[in-house]
Amino acid sequence: TTLFRSYHQSPNPSPNFPLESSSYLDVHQSSPAPEGPAPVSHSAARVSVRPKPYDRPNPTEDTLAKVKVGSGEKKPDKRAKKMEQNKTAATRYRQKKRAEQEAISAECRELEGKNEALQEKVDSLSREIQYLKDLMEEVRRAKSKRAQTVA
């Protein structure tokens, strides 16, 4: 128990247990390791020495010097050209879709016509079958009646 107590009451965490140390999070991040040794002490004023994910702008640098000024007129022309290309591409796409839809509609009308014709043929054949069945039944009755009158 003294070992347990001395471990948990220790002001300086043991290097064998890095999760106990708050500097573990400062040092073991996905960012590249900072230059120089990592802070070991637990002082009241903790200052992180790890690099930031971005560099803060230096107020002494002249940021306007980095802007390109030479090709200012070409960008609107490029943009207008791209917009015109996009417009024509969209028009072609809509025309293509409209033509596809018209072809599908025409095929649908054609198939509906064929379906109607086939349905009429089915009805006609069904009526013919029923007529022939009725005729066969009539012939059978006539034969049975004739057989009874002869006998």
FENGI-V626799 format. One line per field, one symbol per residue. ss: DSSP state (h for helix, s for strand, l for the rest). phi: phi as a letter, one per 40 degrees, with the letter a starting at -180 (. if undefined). burial: I if it has 16 or more other C-alpha atoms within 10 Angstrom, else O. A space follows every 10 residues. Layout:
BEGIN
ss->???
phi->???
burial->???
END
This chain:
BEGIN
ss->lhhhhhhhhl lllllllhhh llhhhhhlll llllllllll llllllllll llllllllll llhhhhllll lhhhhhhhhh hhhhhhhhhh hhhhhhhhhh hhhhhhhhhh hhhhhhhhhh hhhhhhhhhh hhhhhhhhhh hhhhhhhhhh l
phi->.ccccccccc cbccccbccc cccccccbbc cccccgcccb cbccccbcbc cccacccccc ccccccccbc bccccccccc cccccccccc cccccccccc cccccccccc cccccccccc cccccccccc cccccccccc cccccccccc c
burial->OOOOOOOOOO OOIOOOOOOO IOIIOIIOOO OOOOOOOOOO OOOOOOOOOI OOOOOOOOOO OOOOOOOOOO OOOOOOOOOO OOOOOOOOOO OOOOOOOOOO OOOOOOOOOO OOOOOOOOOO OOOOOOOOOO OOOOOOOOOO OOOOOOOOOO O
END
